[in-house]
Amino acid sequence: MSDLSLIDILRRRIRALPHLWVDGALTAVILIAQLWPLLSDNGQDGQPWDLWGYLVVILASLPLIWRRRAPITVLITSLCTGALYDLADHVARQPIWYGGLVALYTVAAYSGTWQRITVFAMTIAGGLLLVGSSETALRGTVLFVAAYAIGRASATSRAHAAALEERAERLERERQVEAERAAEHERARIARDMHDILAHAVSLMVVQAEAGPVVVRSNPARAEAAFDAIAAAGRDAMMQLRRMLGVLKDEEAPRAPQPTIDDLPALADQVSHTGLRVGFASAGRPRPVSPDCAVAAYRVTQEALTNIVKHAGANHADIRLTWEDDTLLLDITDDGRGRAIDGPGLPSGGHGLIGIRERAAACGGTAVAGRRTDGPGFQVSVRLPLAQA
């Protein structure tokens, strides 16, 4: 650890102490230093020092205990009392400056601009008038100017430290706000994923469960396939939910990759077990897409197929990818009843269609839905940007 670090640690610990303790210890040190010439020598020519010298030293030092509360008053008291030291004939020769120097430092560090400048000028002028020899006057002026300069440097350092602390607190608040905002986005993403997983799986299971009793006697093989589809949908949903909950708990849960565009044919095949015939087609040369857009394409298709199974009453659905120069077009159509639209864009109501729009917008894309213009049914069209080369 460097010496600078040790000094910083010591300074911080001293600043953490109550001011009265620090000022009391400083007063005691100055009092002992000013009394030492009187205590170390019993007197001169066999005569003890006058009590006046002891009294002046004590009265010039004790006010320093209140130097932070009334710095100008303490400075005036200390300097005026110290000036009376030489009125006694039999005292040790010493300047009573220590208390005045500390008091002037305090004025420079804690008082207002005009107050400290006025008091400093009066102190220097008064010292030059009262001190007899030019050597003593020069030494005293240098000492008091140094005390004032140190006081101003301390005030500047303290203001700089306060500004840094304020900046650090502001940055910490901004970091907390960003963390909360990121947490909100993550909660929204997890909510969308859970909605897509559960809505898709439960819809397939409900459709298969409703069809099972109808065909259990007339077509046992189809009934068995329906129950197998229910079990497969349930296992897939449980696996994905377990993975998501494991991530939320920060446990060593399996980190299976998110489904992407390459999984769309498997999704079409899975939904086909419900009795809805799902076709898949791709046109154009496949291009790279960002991971977010790849996941969004899968989830949008999953949600659109779930809506078809639940609401459309359709017999056939199509998934079509169209690869353009900088855009991927994703169209999911069906031949069912369609839905009402309250205005432009996506139909109102339903968390699924809202989730489709949000997923597309999160990737910089767009989504629209409505009745087909080329025949009966409904169509969801999503435009996603391709990854930059």
C-alpha positions in Angstrom: 0.0 0.0 0.0 1.4 3.4 -1.0 2.1 6.3 1.4 -0.6 8.3 -0.3 -3.1 5.6 0.4 -2.2 5.6 4.0 -2.5 9.3 4.2 -5.9 9.2 2.6 -7.1 6.5 4.9 -5.9 8.4 8.0 -7.6 11.6 6.7 -10.9 9.8 6.2 -10.8 8.3 9.6 -10.0 11.7 11.2 -12.9 13.3 9.3 -15.2 10.5 10.5 -14.5 11.5 14.1 -16.8 14.0 15.9 -15.6 17.6 15.3 -15.5 18.4 19.0 -13.0 15.5 19.6 -10.7 16.6 16.8 -10.8 20.3 17.9 -10.3 19.4 21.5 -7.2 17.3 20.7 -5.9 20.1 18.6 -6.4 22.6 21.3 -4.6 20.4 23.8 -1.6 20.1 21.5 -1.4 23.8 20.9 -1.8 24.5 24.6 1.0 22.2 25.5 3.2 23.6 22.7 2.7 27.2 24.0 3.1 26.3 27.6 6.2 24.2 27.1 8.7 27.2 27.2 7.2 28.2 30.5 7.1 24.6 31.9 10.5 23.5 30.7 12.3 26.3 32.5 11.4 27.3 36.1 12.3 30.9 35.4 15.1 33.3 35.0 17.6 34.5 37.5 16.0 32.2 40.1 12.6 33.9 39.8 9.6 31.9 38.5 7.7 33.1 35.4 4.9 35.5 36.0 1.4 33.9 36.1 0.3 36.4 33.5 2.2 34.5 30.8 0.4 31.2 31.8 -3.0 32.9 31.8 -2.5 34.5 28.4 -1.3 31.3 26.8 -4.4 29.4 28.2 -6.8 32.2 27.1 -5.3 32.3 23.6 -5.5 28.6 23.1 -8.8 27.4 24.7 -11.2 29.2 22.2 -9.9 26.8 19.5 -12.4 24.2 20.7 -15.2 26.3 19.1 -13.2 27.3 16.0 -15.7 25.7 13.5 -18.7 27.3 15.2 -17.4 30.8 15.3 -14.1 31.0 13.3 -13.9 34.8 13.1 -14.6 35.3 16.8 -12.1 32.6 17.8 -9.4 34.3 15.5 -10.0 37.7 17.0 -10.0 36.4 20.6 -6.8 34.4 20.1 -4.9 37.2 18.4 -6.0 39.9 20.8 -5.2 37.8 23.8 -1.8 36.7 22.5 -0.9 40.4 21.9 -1.1 40.9 25.7 1.6 38.3 26.4 4.4 40.9 26.3 2.8 43.1 28.9 4.4 41.0 31.6 8.1 41.6 32.3 9.1 38.2 33.4 7.9 35.7 30.9 9.6 33.3 28.4 10.4 35.0 25.1 8.1 33.3 22.5 5.5 34.4 20.0 1.9 33.4 20.9 1.0 32.6 17.2 0.0 28.9 17.2 -3.6 29.6 18.1 -3.9 32.5 15.7 -2.5 30.4 12.8 -5.0 27.6 13.4 -7.8 30.1 13.7 -6.9 31.9 10.5 -6.7 28.6 8.7 -10.2 27.9 9.9 -11.5 31.2 8.7 -10.0 30.6 5.3 -11.5 27.1 5.1 -15.0 27.8 6.3 -15.9 31.5 6.1 -17.4 33.4 3.2 -15.4 35.2 0.6 -15.7 38.8 1.8 -15.5 37.8 5.4 -12.3 35.8 5.1 -10.6 38.4 2.8 -11.5 41.3 5.2 -10.3 39.4 8.3 -7.1 38.3 6.6 -6.2 41.8 5.6 -6.9 43.1 9.1 -4.8 40.3 10.6 -1.8 41.1 8.4 -2.1 44.8 8.9 -2.5 44.5 12.7 0.5 42.2 12.9 2.7 44.6 11.0 1.7 47.4 13.3 2.1 45.6 16.6 5.3 43.7 15.9 8.5 45.7 16.6 11.3 44.1 14.5 11.2 43.7 10.8 12.5 40.2 11.0 9.6 39.1 13.3 7.1 40.9 11.1 8.4 39.2 8.0 8.3 35.8 9.7 4.8 36.3 11.1 3.5 37.5 7.7 4.9 34.5 5.9 3.4 32.2 8.5 -0.1 33.8 8.4 -0.1 33.9 4.6 0.8 30.2 4.6 -2.0 29.4 7.0 -4.5 31.2 4.9 -3.3 29.5 1.7 -3.5 26.1 3.4 -7.0 26.9 4.5 -8.1 27.8 1.0 -6.5 24.6 -0.4 -8.4 22.5 2.2 -11.7 24.2 1.3 -11.0 23.6 -2.4 -10.1 20.0 -1.8 -13.2 19.5 0.4 -15.5 21.0 -2.3 -13.9 18.8 -5.0 -14.4 15.7 -2.8 -18.0 16.7 -2.2 -18.5 17.2 -6.0 -17.0 13.7 -6.7 -19.2 12.2 -4.0 -22.3 13.9 -5.5 -21.3 12.7 -9.0 -20.8 9.1 -7.7 -24.2 9.2 -6.0 -25.8 10.5 -9.2 -24.1 7.8 -11.3 -25.2 5.1 -8.7 -28.8 6.4 -9.0 -28.6 6.3 -12.8 -27.1 2.8 -12.6 -30.0 1.7 -10.4 -32.5 3.2 -12.7 -30.9 1.5 -15.7 -30.8 -1.8 -13.8 -34.5 -1.5 -12.9 -35.3 -0.6 -16.5 -33.4 -3.6 -17.7 -35.2 -5.8 -15.2 -38.5 -4.5 -16.5 -37.6 -5.3 -20.0 -36.4 -8.8 -19.0 -39.6 -9.4 -17.1 -41.6 -8.4 -20.1 -39.5 -10.7 -22.3 -40.0 -13.6 -19.9 -43.7 -12.9 -19.7 -44.0 -13.0 -23.5 -42.0 -16.3 -23.7 -44.1 -17.9 -21.0 -47.3 -16.8 -22.7 -46.1 -18.2 -26.0 -45.0 -21.5 -24.5 -48.1 -22.1 -22.3 -50.6 -20.8 -24.9 -49.2 -22.9 -27.6 -48.9 -26.1 -25.6 -52.2 -25.8 -23.8 -54.0 -25.0 -27.1 -52.6 -28.1 -28.7 -53.4 -30.2 -25.7 -57.0 -28.9 -25.5 -57.7 -29.5 -29.2 -56.3 -33.0 -29.0 -58.1 -33.8 -25.8 -61.4 -32.7 -27.3 -60.8 -34.8 -30.4 -59.7 -37.9 -28.5 -63.1 -39.0 -27.2 -64.7 -38.5 -30.6 -62.4 -40.9 -32.5 -61.4 -43.3 -29.6 -64.0 -45.9 -30.9 -64.1 -45.2 -34.6 -60.4 -44.6 -35.1 -58.3 -45.9 -32.2 -55.0 -45.2 -34.0 -55.9 -41.5 -34.4 -57.0 -41.3 -30.8 -53.6 -42.8 -29.7 -51.8 -40.2 -31.9 -53.9 -37.5 -30.2 -52.9 -38.6 -26.7 -49.2 -38.9 -27.9 -49.4 -35.3 -29.2 -50.8 -34.2 -25.8 -48.0 -35.8 -24.0 -45.4 -34.4 -26.4 -46.8 -30.9 -26.1 -46.8 -31.1 -22.3 -43.2 -32.4 -22.1 -42.0 -29.7 -24.4 -43.7 -27.0 -22.4 -42.4 -28.4 -19.1 -38.9 -28.5 -20.5 -38.9 -24.9 -21.7 -40.5 -23.7 -18.5 -38.1 -25.6 -16.3 -35.2 -24.0 -18.3 -36.6 -20.5 -17.8 -37.3 -21.0 -14.1 -33.8 -22.4 -13.7 -32.3 -19.3 -15.3 -34.4 -17.0 -13.0 -33.2 -18.9 -9.9 -29.5 -18.6 -11.1 -29.2 -22.4 -10.8 -27.2 -24.6 -13.1 -30.1 -25.3 -15.3 -29.6 -26.7 -18.8 -29.0 -23.9 -21.3 -30.7 -25.2 -24.3 -30.7 -22.8 -27.3 -33.7 -20.7 -28.1 -35.8 -21.9 -31.1 -35.0 -20.1 -34.3 -36.1 -20.0 -38.0 -34.6 -23.4 -38.6 -37.1 -24.9 -36.2 -40.2 -23.7 -38.1 -40.6 -26.9 -40.1 -40.6 -28.9 -36.8 -43.2 -26.4 -35.4 -45.4 -26.9 -38.5 -45.2 -30.7 -38.1 -46.0 -30.4 -34.3 -49.2 -28.3 -35.0 -50.2 -30.7 -37.8 -50.9 -33.4 -35.1 -53.9 -31.3 -34.0 -55.6 -32.0 -37.4 -54.7 -28.6 -38.8 -52.7 -29.1 -42.0 -49.7 -26.7 -41.9 -47.5 -26.1 -44.9 -44.1 -24.5 -44.9 -42.4 -22.8 -47.8 -39.4 -20.5 -48.3 -38.5 -18.3 -51.3 -35.3 -16.5 -52.0 -31.7 -17.0 -50.7 -31.6 -17.3 -46.9 -29.5 -14.6 -45.3 -28.1 -14.2 -41.8 -30.5 -12.7 -39.2 -29.7 -11.5 -35.7 -30.4 -13.9 -32.8 -33.2 -11.7 -31.5 -34.9 -11.7 -34.9 -34.5 -15.5 -35.3 -36.2 -16.1 -32.0 -38.9 -13.5 -32.8 -39.7 -15.2 -36.1 -40.2 -18.5 -34.3 -42.3 -17.0 -31.5 -44.5 -15.0 -33.8 -45.2 -18.0 -35.9 -45.9 -20.1 -32.8 -48.4 -17.5 -31.5 -50.1 -17.1 -34.9 -50.5 -20.9 -35.2 -51.8 -21.0 -31.7 -54.4 -18.4 -32.5 -55.5 -20.3 -35.6 -55.9 -23.5 -33.6 -57.9 -21.7 -30.9 -60.0 -19.3 -32.8 -60.0 -19.7 -36.6 -61.7 -23.1 -37.1 -59.4 -23.5 -40.1 -58.5 -26.7 -42.0 -55.3 -25.5 -43.5 -52.5 -23.0 -42.6 -49.4 -21.9 -44.4 -46.0 -20.5 -43.2 -44.1 -18.7 -45.9 -40.7 -17.1 -45.7 -39.6 -14.6 -48.3 -35.9 -13.6 -48.2 -35.3 -10.1 -49.7 -32.1 -8.1 -49.9 -32.3 -6.6 -46.4 -35.6 -7.9 -45.1 -37.2 -11.2 -44.1 -41.0 -11.4 -44.8 -42.9 -13.9 -42.7 -46.5 -14.6 -43.6 -48.8 -17.0 -41.7 -52.2 -17.5 -43.3 -55.2 -19.8 -42.8 -58.6 -20.6 -44.4 -60.7 -20.1 -41.3 -63.3 -17.5 -40.2 -60.9 -14.6 -39.6 -61.3 -11.9 -36.9 -62.8 -8.4 -36.7 -60.4 -5.5 -36.8 -61.1 -2.2 -35.0 -58.6 -0.2 -36.9 -55.4 -0.3 -38.9 -52.6 -2.7 -37.9 -53.3 -5.6 -35.6 -56.8 -6.5 -34.3 -57.7 -5.2 -30.9 -57.8 -7.4 -27.8 -55.8 -10.5 -27.0 -52.3 -10.6 -25.5 -51.1 -12.9 -28.3 -51.4 -10.4 -31.2 -50.0 -7.6 -28.9 -47.1 -9.9 -28.2 -46.5 -10.4 -32.0 -46.4 -6.6 -32.5 -44.0 -6.1 -29.5 -41.6 -8.9 -30.6 -41.4 -7.4 -34.2 -40.9 -3.9 -32.9 -38.2 -5.0 -30.5 -36.2 -6.2 -33.5 -36.7 -3.1 -35.5 -39.5 -4.8 -37.6 -43.2 -4.4 -38.1 -46.3 -6.6 -37.9 -49.8 -6.3 -39.4 -52.7 -8.7 -39.3 -56.1 -8.9 -40.8 -58.5 -10.8 -43.1 -57.0 -12.2 -46.3 -57.7 -10.3 -49.5 -57.3 -13.4 -51.7 -59.8 -15.6 -50.1 -61.3 -16.6 -46.7 -59.2 -16.7 -43.6 -56.7 -14.5 -41.7 -53.2 -13.4 -42.3 -50.3 -12.3 -40.1 -47.5 -10.5 -41.9 -44.2 -9.7 -40.2 -41.2 -7.8 -41.7 -37.9 -8.3 -39.9 -34.6 -6.7 -40.8 -31.7 -8.9 -41.8 -28.4 -8.8 -40.0 -25.8 -6.3 -41.3 -22.9 -7.8 -43.1 
